[in-house]
Amino acid sequence: MKKIVLFVFLFAAANSFAQANKADVMKLVELSGEVAEFYNITDEISKQLSVNNRESFKKDMEPLIAKQKKSLIAYYSQNLSQSEVENLIEFYQTPLAKKFMMIKQNYATVLSNKSEDFKSEIQGIIMKYMM
C-alpha cells in the first residue's frame, strides 16, 4: 500500500513539473503579444468592411479569438515547464524584450502598408507560371 501511495505522489509531482501553470501561461501569452496579433488581424480585416459592419464583425470574432487563446494556452502549458514559463515571463518584462516587441509591432504596420505591393508582385509571378 505504501508503494502505491508513493507512486501516486511521485506521478502527481512529475506531472506538475512537466506542465506549466495555466495562469502563468496566460500571462506569457499576453506579454508575448500573440493575442494582440489576433486583434490586429481582426482590425485589418475589418477595414475592408463597410463602416456599419465593422463593430459587428469584431464582436463576432471575439469567440474565435478566445478559442485561439485557449488553444495557445493549452499548447504552451503542455510543452513548457513552469520554470521555462517563468523565465519567458521574466524575459518579456525586460527592456530588451519590450523594445523587441515595439520594433516587431512597427514592422507589422510597415509590412501591412506594403502588403498591396507585395500581393501585386506575387500575382505577377503566379501569372508567369499559369500561362
C-alpha positions as CSV (number, residue, x, y, z in Angstrom):
1,M,0.0,0.0,0.0
2,K,2.8,2.4,0.8
3,K,4.3,1.7,-2.6
4,I,1.1,2.7,-4.3
5,V,0.8,5.9,-2.3
6,L,4.4,6.8,-3.0
7,F,3.9,6.0,-6.8
8,V,0.8,8.2,-7.0
9,F,2.6,11.0,-5.2
10,L,5.6,10.8,-7.5
11,F,3.4,10.6,-10.6
12,A,1.5,13.7,-9.5
13,A,4.7,15.5,-8.7
14,A,6.2,14.7,-12.1
15,N,3.1,15.9,-13.9
16,S,3.2,19.2,-12.0
17,F,6.8,19.8,-13.0
18,A,6.2,18.8,-16.7
19,Q,3.4,21.2,-17.3
20,A,3.2,24.9,-16.6
21,N,0.6,26.7,-14.6
22,K,-2.1,27.9,-17.0
23,A,-2.5,31.3,-15.2
24,D,1.2,31.9,-15.8
25,V,1.0,30.7,-19.4
26,M,-1.9,33.1,-19.9
27,K,0.3,35.9,-18.7
28,L,3.1,34.8,-21.0
29,V,0.7,34.7,-24.0
30,E,-0.4,38.3,-23.2
31,L,3.1,39.5,-22.7
32,S,4.4,37.9,-25.9
33,G,1.9,39.8,-28.0
34,E,0.3,36.7,-29.6
35,V,-3.2,37.7,-28.5
36,A,-2.6,41.2,-29.7
37,E,-1.8,39.8,-33.1
38,F,-5.2,38.1,-33.3
39,Y,-6.8,41.5,-32.6
40,N,-4.5,43.2,-35.2
41,I,-5.6,40.7,-37.8
42,T,-9.2,41.4,-36.9
43,D,-8.7,45.1,-37.2
44,E,-7.0,44.7,-40.6
45,I,-9.8,42.6,-41.9
46,S,-12.5,44.9,-40.5
47,K,-11.0,47.8,-42.5
48,Q,-12.1,46.0,-45.7
49,L,-15.7,46.0,-44.5
50,S,-18.3,48.8,-44.5
51,V,-18.2,51.1,-41.5
52,N,-21.6,49.8,-40.5
53,N,-20.4,46.2,-40.3
54,R,-17.0,46.7,-38.6
55,E,-18.2,46.6,-34.9
56,S,-20.4,43.6,-35.6
57,F,-17.6,41.8,-37.3
58,K,-15.3,42.4,-34.3
59,K,-17.9,41.2,-31.9
60,D,-18.4,38.0,-34.0
61,M,-14.6,37.5,-33.9
62,E,-14.4,37.6,-30.1
63,P,-15.4,33.9,-29.6
64,L,-12.9,32.8,-32.3
65,I,-10.1,34.8,-30.7
66,A,-11.0,33.4,-27.2
67,K,-10.8,29.9,-28.7
68,Q,-7.4,30.6,-30.3
69,K,-6.1,32.0,-27.0
70,K,-7.4,28.9,-25.1
71,S,-5.7,26.6,-27.6
72,L,-2.4,28.5,-27.4
73,I,-2.5,28.4,-23.6
74,A,-3.2,24.7,-23.6
75,Y,-0.4,24.0,-26.1
76,Y,2.2,26.1,-24.1
77,S,1.0,24.6,-20.8
78,Q,1.7,21.1,-22.2
79,N,5.0,21.9,-23.8
80,L,6.7,24.2,-21.4
81,S,7.7,23.6,-17.8
82,Q,6.8,26.0,-15.1
83,S,10.4,27.3,-14.9
84,E,10.5,27.9,-18.6
85,V,7.3,29.9,-18.5
86,E,8.6,31.9,-15.6
87,N,11.9,32.6,-17.4
88,L,10.0,33.7,-20.5
89,I,7.7,35.9,-18.5
90,E,10.8,37.4,-16.9
91,F,12.3,38.0,-20.3
92,Y,9.2,39.6,-21.8
93,Q,9.3,42.1,-18.9
94,T,12.9,43.2,-19.7
95,P,13.6,46.5,-21.5
96,L,15.2,44.4,-24.4
97,A,12.0,42.4,-24.9
98,K,9.8,45.5,-24.7
99,K,12.0,47.1,-27.4
100,F,11.8,44.0,-29.5
101,M,8.0,43.9,-29.2
102,M,7.7,47.5,-30.2
103,I,10.0,47.0,-33.2
104,K,8.1,43.9,-34.2
105,Q,4.8,45.7,-34.0
106,N,6.1,48.6,-36.0
107,Y,7.4,46.2,-38.6
108,A,3.9,44.6,-38.8
109,T,2.5,48.1,-39.5
110,V,5.1,48.8,-42.2
111,L,4.5,45.4,-43.7
112,S,0.8,45.8,-43.8
113,N,1.2,49.1,-45.5
114,K,3.4,47.5,-48.2
115,S,1.3,44.3,-48.5
116,E,-0.6,45.5,-51.5
117,D,2.7,46.0,-53.4
118,F,3.8,42.5,-52.3
119,K,0.5,41.0,-53.4
120,S,0.7,42.5,-56.8
121,E,4.3,41.2,-57.2
122,I,3.2,37.7,-56.2
123,Q,0.3,37.9,-58.7
124,G,2.8,38.8,-61.4
125,I,4.9,35.7,-60.6
126,I,1.8,33.5,-60.4
127,M,0.7,34.7,-63.8
128,K,4.1,33.9,-65.2
129,Y,3.6,30.2,-64.3
130,M,-0.1,30.0,-65.2
131,M,0.4,31.0,-68.9
